[in-house]
Amino acid sequence: MSQIQRVVLAMIFFTSSFMSYGQGEEIFDDSYIHEIRVTFDNNNFWQELSANYENNYPDVPYTMANVTIDGVEIDSIGIRQKGFASHFGSGGSLKKSMKIDFNHFVGGKKHDGLKKININNGFGDPAVQRDKLCYNIINEAGVDASRTSYAKIYLNDEYWGLYLLVEQVDRTFLSSNFGNNNGNLFKNMGNSSLQWLGSDTSTYQEVFELKTDPNPEAWNSFVNFVDVLNTTNDQDFKEAINEVFDVDLYLKVLAVDVATGNWDSYIEHGRNFYMYQDAESGRFNWIPWDYNFALGGTFSFGGPGGGGGGGNGDPIEDPENCSTILDGSCPYPPTDSIFQLVIAQDVFCCNNDWDNICQELYDDIEEGDNGGPGGGGPGGGGNGGTLNLPISKFPVNMSASQKVLIERLLEVPEFKERYYQGFCSLLEDNFTTERLFPLIDQYGDLIREDLLADPNYSWTEEQFNEDVSQGEDLTGLKAVFAEQVSELKQQLDALYDCNSVVSTLSPLDVSINEFMAVNDSLSNITDPAGETDDWIELFNNTDEDIDLSNAFLTDKSDEPEQWQFPVGTTIAANDYLIVWADKDEDQAGLHADFKLNREGDFIMLTEGGDVVDSLSFGFQENNLSYSRIPNGTGEYIIKDPTFGFNNELVDVAVIDQFLGAINVYPNPATEAIYIDLEKLPASGAIVSLSSGLGQLISSQNISSRSTSLDIHNLKGGMYWITIQDIASNTIKTEKVVVVK
């Protein structure tokens, strides 16, 4: 990791003071605990909710109720119980996960811009943090995933418990994260490795549910994706899969799932994910879901003496009727006491398949590592004994995965390298004890009082405190993190040199040649979707094609690796490449995940931790570009855009309006820099000095045609001189070298 990735640089911008809340910003504010009060007309509401679930799963009907959220009343909403493992695994506990649908009975109703919200019970998680921390990690990794917050839930004025609110993946979510919601959203409802099952779409409909409008074409597109994934020959696979699937996005998800030991996901059970086919790009995007069994989360019910489902270790399933017994996949008889403990802790091992996780759980219990009634394993460790919630282990190198998506992607060298690069970033500044331990403390302090007052909390106060590690010793969740971080770093070091991505580009091999921060319909410059968005033009100043797969663009000096070019992105020799700065990453073409601020901003191109080109700018006029003259290497001037063409095809009148001759000297300089202007704007001008990364060092008014800057205290290096008029129109930017 280079020096620029470790140093936080202060940038001074002209910014608008106007701020507004987006959809869900209030309810997912996790700085405090929210309050949700649900009122039913029926005093036997819980029996009704439970019967609806038990008699109709998975198509559970809603019960009508009224709700008050943080003092805001909404009538005639729908509420139901939800979940599978969190429902059955919690045995006789009244703390079931639930879902609220604001517009189920009365169309158009919303709260904070949302139609639905999930209320998760934190099953198998003494700290009630695993879901929340994992969603935090996945979002920090640059993946669009659900937001979370905590809430106290009251049912008919009875405190039911402390729950985690989780954002629903629906059209509202799609609009917020993809910029459109008229594509096709699929939810994985069972177990699938995404293997080819033939062209009959009905076969896939047994495992996946189309959550958006019923559409035969949607299913045909889904089957086409599975076909490309499974049957494309190795030679054509890289290009073919990139056309139908966002590979970079999934490789980030894979790294987080491996790091967090998220076994109840695609990497092990083939479960818990959505796929959204973007309406504009046509590509499928992976949306992760449900992390409650990551980071050592357990299937056991908890409570004193609770190694299994009911507090005395009693199984929550009938062993005789387990599918794994009936189909012979389980090698043990139904009377085997360890088998009964396994299915009490993991109903998957009864109802679905006896896989490696089931066998490992069996072996752990047999060897005394995983408790049981009164034991020290998941579920409580006897009468409030020490927790033992080991994380599931997956190797960093997942090439031997039996899941076709993982196996095929990692067979492509460029994809595998991108995956390892993502793992490097994950362990550098995201999945770290330095970042996550304070979060564990913060959330622990936030929820402690209300969680321990929760009448349906299945663990003890001692176990909660152990899991959040409020004492001096590392136990529970923090121990899981510390051990996992150490092991992952050791594995990654043996597989990949995180410092191997060195810059192959010299400064200005590729230049930020031109950009427009205020592009409207009068410019006639549109992206492939027909939208007039901000754009950045790069130019290859060399006579060779350049691969930009390891390069980044950013508008933040403290995030030099903000947006990475997709694998395989090249810029031809002496040619141009357009990046749309519009946050529409799923549209056709190259779209960065940031926009440019017309009031003033910063753009930087990096590779391997080194700066290839950078600039800062002030206020921008509509439909005038900021362009290098001479093309590719010169200083920046304001002019009419030459989008994708040589900047020297320029309107001389525009230059004369702002410029005249400007002389900046000497260059290199040691003690002072002098600026001579042929023309001084009538309103006066300002000269600014910035570091090579755009950090503002000083600025001063220019009141005459000649002025100077004292640089005797500066260190040697590259700097920028920017001259603007009083209205912040940039007249000239010049790079200078200070020699000491």
C-alpha positions in Angstrom: 0.0 0.0 0.0 1.5 3.3 -1.1 1.9 6.4 0.9 -1.0 8.2 -0.7 -3.3 5.5 0.5 -2.3 6.0 4.1 -2.3 9.8 4.3 -5.7 11.6 4.6 -5.5 14.9 2.7 -7.7 17.8 3.5 -9.6 19.2 0.5 -11.4 22.6 0.6 -14.4 22.6 -1.6 -17.2 25.1 -2.4 -20.3 23.1 -1.4 -24.0 23.6 -1.3 -25.5 23.9 2.2 -28.7 22.2 1.0 -29.1 18.7 2.4 -32.0 16.3 2.1 -32.9 12.8 3.4 -33.2 10.0 0.9 -35.5 7.0 1.2 -34.9 5.2 4.5 -32.4 7.7 5.8 -34.4 8.2 9.0 -35.3 4.7 9.9 -31.8 3.4 9.2 -30.1 6.1 11.2 -28.2 3.7 13.6 -27.0 6.3 16.0 -30.0 5.6 18.3 -32.5 2.9 19.0 -35.9 3.3 17.2 -39.2 2.5 18.7 -41.9 0.5 16.8 -45.3 -0.1 18.4 -47.7 -2.5 16.6 -51.3 -2.5 17.7 -53.7 -5.4 16.9 -57.5 -5.5 17.3 -57.2 -9.2 18.1 -55.9 -9.9 21.7 -54.8 -13.4 20.4 -52.6 -11.7 17.8 -49.6 -13.9 18.5 -51.5 -17.1 18.0 -52.9 -15.7 14.7 -49.4 -14.7 13.5 -48.0 -18.1 14.4 -50.8 -20.1 12.9 -50.5 -18.1 9.6 -46.8 -19.0 9.5 -47.1 -22.6 10.5 -50.0 -23.4 8.2 -48.9 -21.4 5.1 -45.1 -21.2 5.0 -43.5 -20.0 2.8 -46.5 -18.0 1.5 -47.3 -16.5 4.9 -50.4 -14.2 4.9 -50.3 -10.8 6.6 -52.3 -9.7 9.6 -53.7 -6.1 9.6 -52.5 -3.8 12.4 -51.6 -0.2 13.1 -48.1 0.8 13.8 -46.3 3.8 15.3 -42.7 4.3 14.3 -40.7 6.9 16.3 -44.0 8.7 17.0 -45.3 8.5 13.4 -48.6 6.6 13.2 -49.5 4.5 10.1 -52.8 2.6 10.1 -53.9 -0.6 8.2 -50.4 -2.0 7.7 -49.6 -5.7 7.2 -47.4 -7.7 9.5 -46.3 -11.4 9.5 -43.7 -13.7 10.9 -40.8 -14.5 8.6 -37.6 -16.5 8.3 -36.7 -20.2 8.3 -33.8 -21.2 10.4 -34.3 -18.1 12.7 -37.9 -19.2 13.1 -37.6 -23.0 13.6 -34.3 -22.8 15.3 -35.5 -20.5 18.0 -37.8 -23.3 19.3 -40.5 -22.1 21.6 -39.2 -18.6 21.9 -41.7 -15.8 21.2 -38.9 -13.8 19.6 -39.6 -14.5 15.9 -38.5 -12.4 13.0 -41.2 -10.4 11.3 -41.9 -8.3 8.3 -44.0 -5.1 8.0 -45.6 -4.2 4.7 -47.0 -0.6 4.8 -49.0 -0.8 1.6 -50.2 -4.5 1.7 -53.8 -3.6 2.6 -53.9 0.0 1.4 -51.9 0.7 -1.8 -49.4 3.5 -1.8 -48.6 3.7 1.9 -45.0 4.2 2.8 -42.9 5.1 5.8 -39.7 7.2 5.2 -40.1 6.3 1.5 -40.1 2.6 2.2 -42.9 0.0 1.4 -41.5 -2.8 3.6 -39.1 -3.3 6.5 -37.7 -6.5 8.0 -37.5 -7.0 11.8 -34.8 -9.7 12.6 -34.6 -11.5 15.9 -30.8 -11.9 16.1 -31.2 -15.7 16.4 -27.9 -17.5 17.2 -26.1 -14.2 17.9 -25.7 -13.3 21.6 -24.3 -9.8 20.6 -27.1 -9.2 18.1 -24.4 -7.7 15.8 -23.3 -10.3 13.3 -25.9 -9.3 10.6 -25.2 -5.6 11.2 -21.4 -5.9 11.1 -21.5 -8.0 8.0 -23.8 -5.6 6.2 -21.4 -2.8 7.3 -18.5 -4.7 5.9 -20.1 -5.5 2.6 -21.3 -1.9 2.1 -17.8 -0.6 2.9 -16.4 -3.0 0.3 -18.5 -1.1 -2.4 -21.4 -3.6 -2.7 -25.0 -2.3 -2.7 -26.6 -4.1 0.2 -29.2 -3.5 2.8 -28.9 -0.9 5.5 -29.6 -1.7 9.2 -30.5 -0.2 12.5 -31.9 -1.3 15.9 -35.4 -0.9 17.3 -37.4 -1.8 20.3 -40.5 -3.7 19.3 -43.8 -3.4 21.2 -46.8 -5.6 20.4 -50.0 -4.3 21.9 -47.9 -2.2 24.3 -46.0 -5.3 25.5 -42.2 -5.0 25.1 -41.4 -7.9 22.7 -37.7 -7.3 22.4 -34.7 -5.6 20.8 -34.6 -6.4 17.1 -32.4 -5.5 14.1 -34.2 -3.6 11.3 -33.0 -4.7 7.8 -33.8 -2.9 4.5 -36.0 -4.8 2.1 -34.6 -5.6 -1.3 -37.4 -4.4 -3.5 -38.1 -1.8 -6.2 -37.4 1.0 -3.7 -34.0 -0.5 -3.0 -33.3 -1.0 -6.7 -34.1 2.7 -7.4 -31.8 3.9 -4.7 -28.9 1.6 -5.6 -29.1 1.0 -9.4 -30.9 4.2 -10.6 -33.8 2.2 -12.0 -36.2 -0.5 -10.8 -37.8 -1.8 -14.0 -35.4 -4.7 -14.4 -35.9 -8.2 -13.2 -35.2 -9.1 -9.6 -34.8 -12.8 -8.7 -34.6 -14.2 -5.1 -32.9 -17.5 -4.3 -35.5 -19.4 -2.3 -33.7 -22.7 -1.9 -30.3 -24.3 -2.6 -28.6 -23.8 -5.9 -25.1 -23.8 -7.2 -26.4 -22.1 -10.4 -25.7 -25.3 -12.3 -27.2 -25.9 -15.8 -30.6 -27.7 -15.5 -31.6 -27.4 -19.1 -33.6 -24.8 -21.0 -36.9 -25.4 -19.3 -37.5 -22.3 -17.2 -39.9 -24.1 -14.9 -37.0 -26.1 -13.5 -35.4 -22.9 -12.2 -38.6 -21.5 -10.9 -38.6 -24.2 -8.3 -35.6 -22.6 -6.7 -35.8 -18.9 -7.7 -38.7 -16.5 -7.4 -39.1 -13.5 -9.8 -39.9 -10.7 -7.3 -40.8 -8.1 -10.0 -43.5 -8.3 -12.6 -44.2 -11.8 -14.1 -42.4 -11.9 -17.4 -41.5 -14.9 -19.5 -38.6 -12.9 -21.1 -37.2 -12.4 -17.6 -36.9 -16.2 -17.1 -35.4 -16.6 -20.5 -32.7 -14.1 -19.6 -32.0 -15.9 -16.3 -31.7 -19.2 -18.1 -29.4 -17.6 -20.7 -27.2 -16.3 -17.8 -27.0 -19.9 -16.3 -26.3 -21.2 -19.8 -23.4 -18.8 -20.4 -22.0 -19.6 -16.9 -22.1 -23.3 -17.4 -21.6 -24.1 -21.1 -19.4 -21.4 -22.6 -16.0 -22.7 -23.6 -13.0 -21.6 -21.6 -11.6 -19.5 -24.5 -14.8 -17.3 -24.8 -15.9 -17.4 -21.1 -14.2 -14.2 -19.9 -15.9 -12.0 -22.5 -19.2 -13.9 -22.5 -19.7 -13.8 -18.7 -18.8 -10.1 -18.5 -21.6 -9.3 -21.0 -24.3 -10.9 -18.8 -22.9 -10.6 -15.2 -21.2 -8.0 -13.1 -18.1 -10.0 -12.3 -16.3 -7.3 -10.3 -19.3 -6.9 -8.0 -19.5 -10.6 -7.2 -15.8 -11.0 -6.5 -16.2 -8.3 -3.8 -19.1 -10.3 -2.3 -17.0 -13.5 -2.5 -14.2 -12.0 -0.5 -16.5 -10.8 2.2 -18.3 -14.1 2.4 -15.0 -16.0 2.8 -13.7 -13.5 5.3 -16.8 -13.6 7.5 -17.2 -17.4 7.2 -20.7 -16.9 5.8 -21.5 -20.5 5.3 -25.3 -20.1 5.0 -24.7 -18.4 1.6 -23.9 -19.4 -2.0 -20.3 -20.4 -1.1 -21.6 -23.4 1.0 -25.4 -24.0 1.0 -26.1 -22.1 -2.2 -28.6 -19.8 -0.4 -29.4 -16.3 0.6 -28.9 -14.0 -2.4 -30.8 -11.9 -4.9 -29.9 -11.3 -8.5 -31.0 -8.1 -10.3 -30.9 -7.9 -14.1 -30.4 -4.2 -14.7 -32.9 -2.7 -17.1 -30.3 -0.6 -18.9 -27.2 -2.8 -19.1 -29.0 -6.1 -19.2 -26.3 -7.5 -16.8 -27.1 -9.5 -13.7 -26.0 -8.0 -10.4 -25.4 -10.0 -7.2 -27.2 -8.7 -4.0 -26.1 -10.5 -0.8 -28.7 -11.3 1.9 -28.8 -12.6 5.4 -25.5 -12.7 7.4 -26.8 -13.8 10.8 -24.8 -17.1 10.7 -21.6 -15.4 9.7 -18.8 -14.6 12.2 -19.5 -17.6 14.3 -23.3 -17.3 14.4 -24.9 -20.5 15.5 -28.1 -22.5 14.9 -28.6 -23.2 18.6 -31.3 -21.6 20.7 -29.3 -20.4 23.6 -30.2 -19.8 27.2 -28.9 -21.5 30.3 -28.3 -25.1 29.6 -29.3 -24.7 26.0 -27.2 -26.7 23.6 -30.2 -27.5 21.5 -33.7 -26.3 20.7 -35.6 -26.1 23.9 -33.3 -25.3 26.8 -32.7 -28.9 27.7 -31.1 -29.9 24.5 -34.3 -31.4 23.1 -34.3 -31.6 19.2 -36.5 -29.2 17.4 -37.1 -31.7 14.6 -38.5 -35.3 14.5 -35.3 -37.3 13.6 -37.3 -40.2 12.1 -38.8 -38.0 9.5 -35.7 -36.0 8.5 -35.2 -35.9 4.7 -31.5 -36.7 5.3 -32.5 -39.9 7.1 -35.2 -40.9 4.6 -32.9 -40.3 1.5 -29.9 -41.9 3.2 -27.6 -38.9 2.8 -27.0 -38.9 6.6 -24.7 -41.8 7.6 -26.1 -42.0 11.1 -29.3 -43.5 12.5 -32.1 -41.2 13.8 -31.5 -42.5 17.3 -27.9 -41.2 17.3 -27.8 -38.6 20.1 -25.2 -36.5 18.3 -27.2 -36.5 15.1 -30.1 -35.2 17.2 -28.0 -32.4 18.5 -26.8 -31.5 15.0 -30.3 -31.1 13.6 -31.3 -29.2 16.7 -28.6 -26.7 15.9 -28.9 -26.8 12.1 -32.2 -27.8 10.6 -30.6 -27.8 7.2 -29.0 -31.1 8.2 -32.5 -32.6 8.7 -34.5 -31.0 6.0 -32.1 -30.5 3.1 -28.8 -32.3 2.8 -26.0 -33.8 5.0 -23.2 -31.6 3.7 -19.7 -30.8 5.0 -21.0 -28.3 7.5 -23.3 -30.9 9.0 -20.4 -33.4 9.3 -18.1 -30.9 10.8 -20.7 -30.0 13.4 -21.2 -33.7 14.2 -17.4 -34.2 14.5 -17.0 -31.1 16.7 -19.8 -32.3 19.1 -18.3 -35.8 19.2 -14.9 -34.4 20.0 -16.4 -32.2 22.8 -15.7 -28.9 20.9 -19.3 -28.0 20.4 -21.2 -28.5 23.6 -24.6 -30.0 23.9 -26.9 -29.9 26.8 -25.0 -28.2 29.6 -21.9 -28.2 27.4 -19.7 -25.3 26.2 -20.9 -25.1 22.6 -23.2 -22.9 20.7 -26.4 -22.3 22.6 -25.2 -21.1 25.9 -22.4 -23.3 27.3 -24.3 -24.7 30.2 -25.6 -22.4 32.8 -24.1 -19.2 31.4 -20.7 -20.7 30.8 -18.1 -19.5 28.3 -19.2 -19.0 24.7 -17.7 -21.1 22.0 -18.8 -19.7 18.7 -16.1 -20.6 16.2 -16.2 -19.1 12.7 -16.7 -21.4 9.7 -13.4 -21.6 7.8 -13.2 -21.1 4.0 -9.8 -20.8 2.2 -8.9 -17.6 0.6 -8.2 -19.6 -2.5 -11.6 -20.8 -3.5 -10.6 -22.3 -6.8 -11.6 -25.8 -5.6 -15.1 -24.6 -4.8 -17.9 -27.0 -6.0 -20.0 -23.9 -6.8 -19.9 -23.4 -10.6 -19.9 -19.6 -10.4 -16.9 -19.4 -8.1 -15.0 -22.2 -9.9 -15.4 -20.8 -13.4 -14.6 -17.2 -12.4 -11.5 -18.1 -10.6 -10.3 -20.1 -13.6 -9.8 -16.8 -15.4 -6.4 -15.4 -14.4 -7.6 -11.8 -14.6 -10.6 -12.5 -12.4 -8.6 -14.4 -9.9 -6.1 -11.5 -9.6 -9.0 -9.0 -9.2 -10.4 -11.2 -6.4 -7.1 -11.3 -4.6 -6.7 -7.5 -5.1 -10.1 -7.1 -3.5 -9.1 -9.3 -0.6 -6.0 -7.1 -0.1 -8.2 -4.0 0.1 -10.6 -5.8 2.4 -7.8 -6.7 4.9 -6.1 -3.3 4.5 -8.8 -1.0 5.7 -12.2 -2.8 6.1 -12.0 -6.2 7.7 -9.6 -5.1 10.4 -9.7 -5.2 14.2 -8.8 -1.5 14.2 -12.0 -0.6 12.4 -14.4 -3.2 13.7 -13.5 -3.4 17.4 -14.7 0.1 18.0 -17.9 -0.7 16.1 -18.5 -3.7 18.4 -18.1 -1.5 21.4 -20.3 1.2 20.0 -23.2 -1.1 19.1 -22.7 -3.0 22.4 -23.0 0.1 24.4 -26.0 1.2 22.3 -28.2 -1.9 22.8 -27.0 -3.3 26.1 -29.7 -1.9 28.4 -32.6 -2.6 26.0 -31.4 -6.0 25.0 -30.9 -7.2 28.6 -34.4 -5.9 29.4 -35.7 -7.9 26.4 -38.1 -10.6 28.0 -37.4 -12.9 25.0 -33.6 -12.6 24.8 -32.3 -16.2 24.8 -28.9 -15.6 26.3 -27.6 -14.4 29.6 -26.1 -11.0 30.5 -22.7 -12.8 31.1 -22.9 -14.3 27.6 -23.8 -11.0 26.0 -20.8 -9.3 27.7 -18.5 -12.1 26.7 -19.7 -11.9 23.1 -19.1 -8.1 22.8 -15.9 -8.4 24.9 -16.4 -5.4 27.1 -13.7 -6.7 29.5 -10.0 -6.9 29.0 -9.9 -10.4 27.6 -10.8 -11.1 24.0 -13.7 -13.5 23.8 -16.7 -14.0 21.7 -17.1 -11.8 18.6 -13.8 -10.0 19.0 -11.9 -13.2 19.4 -13.5 -14.5 16.2 -12.4 -11.3 14.4 -8.9 -11.3 15.7 -8.3 -15.0 14.8 -9.9 -14.7 11.4 -7.9 -11.6 10.4 -4.7 -13.3 11.4 -5.4 -16.5 9.5 -6.6 -14.7 6.4 -3.5 -12.5 6.2 -1.3 -15.6 6.5 -3.2 -17.3 3.7 -3.2 -14.3 1.4 0.5 -13.6 1.9 1.2 -17.2 0.7 -1.0 -16.7 -2.4 -0.6 -13.1 -3.5 1.7 -10.2 -3.0 -0.6 -7.3 -2.1 2.2 -4.9 -3.0 2.6 -6.5 -6.5 0.3 -4.1 -8.1 2.9 -1.5 -9.0 2.4 1.3 -11.4 3.3 0.5 -15.0 2.4 4.0 -16.0 4.5 7.1 -15.7 2.9 10.5 -15.0 0.8 11.6 -18.0 1.1 8.4 -19.9 -2.6 8.6 -19.6 -3.9 12.1 -18.9 -7.1 13.6 -17.6 -7.4 15.4 -20.9 -10.8 17.0 -20.6 -13.9 17.0 -18.4 -17.3 18.6 -18.1 -18.9 19.0 -14.7 -22.1 20.7 -15.9 -23.5 19.0 -18.9 -27.0 19.7 -20.0 -29.2 19.1 -23.0 -27.7 22.1 -24.9 -24.4 20.4 -25.2 -25.8 17.5 -27.3 -23.3 15.2 -25.5 -25.1 12.1 -24.1 -24.1 8.8 -22.7 -25.3 5.5 -24.3 -28.5 5.8 -22.2 -29.2 9.2 -23.7 -28.5 11.1 -20.5 -26.5 14.3 -20.2 -24.2 13.5 -17.3 -20.8 14.6 -16.1 -17.9 13.1 -18.1 -14.1 12.7 -17.9 -12.0 12.2 -21.1 -8.7 10.3 -20.8 -6.0 10.4 -23.5 -3.3 7.9 -24.1 -0.1 9.9 -24.7 1.9 6.8 -25.7 2.2 4.8 -28.9 1.1 1.6 -27.2 -2.3 0.3 -26.0 -2.6 0.5 -22.2 -4.5 -1.9 -19.9 -6.3 0.1 -17.2 -7.5 -2.9 -15.2 -5.4 -1.9 -12.2 -6.1 1.8 -12.5 -8.5 4.0 -10.4 -10.4 7.3 -10.8 -11.5 9.3 -7.7 -12.8 12.6 -6.8 -11.6 12.3 -3.2 -7.9 12.7 -2.3 -8.3 10.4 0.7 -9.8 7.6 -1.4 -7.3 7.1 -4.2 -8.9 3.7 -5.1 -12.5 4.9 -5.1 -13.5 3.5 -8.5 -11.6 0.8 -10.3 -11.7 0.3 -14.1 -13.4 -3.0 -15.0 -11.1 -6.0 -15.8 -9.9 -5.8 -19.4 -10.5 -2.0 -19.9 -7.9 -0.7 -22.4 -7.2 2.7 -24.0 -5.7 2.5 -27.4 -2.5 4.2 -28.4 -3.0 7.9 -29.0 -6.7 7.5 -28.4 -9.4 8.7 -26.1 -11.6 7.0 -23.4 -14.7 8.5 -21.9 -15.8 7.8 -18.3 -19.2 9.1 -17.2 -19.1 10.5 -13.7 -22.8 9.7 -12.9 -23.0 6.8 -10.4 -24.8 4.7 -13.1 -22.4 1.8 -13.0 -24.8 -0.6 -14.6 -25.4 1.4 -17.7 -23.5 0.6 -20.9 -20.1 2.2 -21.1 -17.8 3.2 -18.3 -19.6 4.8 -15.4 -17.7 5.9 -12.2 -19.4 5.8 -8.8 -19.1 9.5 -8.2 -20.3 12.8 -9.7 -18.5 16.0 -10.2 -19.4 19.1 -8.2 -19.8 22.3 -10.3 -18.8 24.4 -7.3 -15.3 22.9 -7.4 -13.9 19.4 -7.1 -10.9 17.2 -7.5 -10.1 14.4 -10.0 -7.2 11.9 -9.8 -6.1 8.9 -11.8 -3.9 6.4 -10.0 -2.3 3.0 -10.6 -0.4 0.8 -8.1 -0.6 3.5 -5.5 1.0 6.2 -7.7 -0.5 9.3 -9.2 -0.7 9.2 -13.0 -2.6 12.5 -13.3 -4.6 14.8 -11.0 -6.2 18.3 -10.9 -8.4 20.5 -8.8 -10.8 23.0 -10.2 -13.2 25.8 -9.2 -16.7 26.8 -10.3 -17.7 25.4 -13.7 -19.9 27.1 -16.3 -22.7 25.1 -18.1 -21.4 23.2 -21.2 -17.9 24.5 -21.1 -15.2 21.9 -20.7 -11.9 22.1 -18.8 -9.3 21.0 -21.4 -5.6 20.5 -21.9 -3.9 22.6 -24.5 -1.7 21.2 -26.1 -3.8 18.1 -26.2 -2.8 15.5 -23.7 0.0 17.3 -22.0 -0.8 21.0 -21.8 -2.3 23.3 -19.2 -6.0 23.5 -18.7 -8.2 26.2 -20.2 -12.0 26.7 -20.4 -13.5 26.2 -23.8 -16.2 24.6 -25.8 -15.9 20.8 -25.5 -14.1 18.6 -28.0 -15.6 15.4 -26.7 -13.4 12.5 -27.8 -11.3 14.7 -30.1 -8.1 16.8 -30.0 -8.6 19.7 -27.7 -6.6 22.0 -30.0 -9.7 22.1 -32.2 -10.8 25.1 -30.1 -12.7 28.3 -30.4 -10.0 31.0 -30.2 -12.6 33.6 -29.1 -13.2 31.7 -25.9 -9.5 31.6 -25.1 -9.1 35.3 -25.7 -12.1 36.0 -23.5 -10.3 34.5 -20.5 -6.6 34.4 -21.2 -4.2 36.5 -23.0 -0.6 35.4 -22.4 0.2 34.1 -18.9 3.8 33.4 -17.9 4.6 31.2 -14.8 8.3 31.1 -14.0 10.9 29.8 -13.1 10.1 26.1 -13.5 11.8 24.3 -11.7 11.8 26.9 -8.9 13.5 27.1 -5.5 12.5 30.2 -3.5 9.7 32.0 -5.4 7.3 31.6 -8.4 6.4 34.6 -10.5 3.2 35.1 -12.5 2.9 37.7 -15.3 -0.4 38.3 -16.9 -0.9 40.0 -20.3 -4.5 40.7 -19.4 -5.9 41.1 -15.9 -9.7 40.3 -15.6 -11.7 43.4 -14.8 -12.9 41.9 -11.6 -9.5 40.8 -10.6 -8.0 37.3 -10.2 -6.9 34.7 -7.6 -3.8 32.5 -7.7 -3.8 29.3 -5.7 -1.0 26.9 -4.9 -1.8 23.2 -4.4 0.1 20.0 -3.8 0.5 17.4 -6.5 -2.6 15.6 -5.1 -4.7 18.8 -5.1 -4.4 19.8 -1.4 -4.8 23.5 -1.2 -1.7 25.2 0.3 -2.3 28.9 -0.2 -4.3 31.4 -2.3 -4.0 35.1 -2.7 -5.6 37.9 -4.8 -3.9 39.2 -7.9 -4.3 43.0 -8.0 -1.8 43.7 -10.7 -0.4 42.0 -13.8 2.6 40.7 -11.9 2.7 38.8 -8.6 4.8 36.2 -6.9 4.5 33.3 -4.5 6.9 32.6 -1.7 7.8 28.9 -1.8 11.0 28.8 0.3 9.3 26.7 3.0 7.9 24.1 0.6 9.5 20.7 0.2 10.7 19.5 -3.1 8.2 18.0 -5.4 5.4 18.7 -7.9 2.8 21.5 -7.3 0.0 23.1 -9.2 -0.5 26.8 -9.8 -4.2 27.7 -10.6 -5.3 31.1 -11.7 -9.0 32.0 -11.5 -11.1 35.1 -11.9 -13.2 36.3 -8.9 -16.2 34.2 -10.2 -14.0 31.1 -9.8 -13.7 30.5 -13.6 -10.3 28.7 -13.9 -8.2 30.6 -16.4 -5.0 28.6 -16.3 -3.5 25.6 -14.4 0.2 24.9 -14.6 2.3 22.2 -13.1 5.5 23.4 -11.4 8.4 21.5 -9.9 10.0 22.8 -6.6 13.6 21.8 -6.2 15.4 21.8 -2.8 
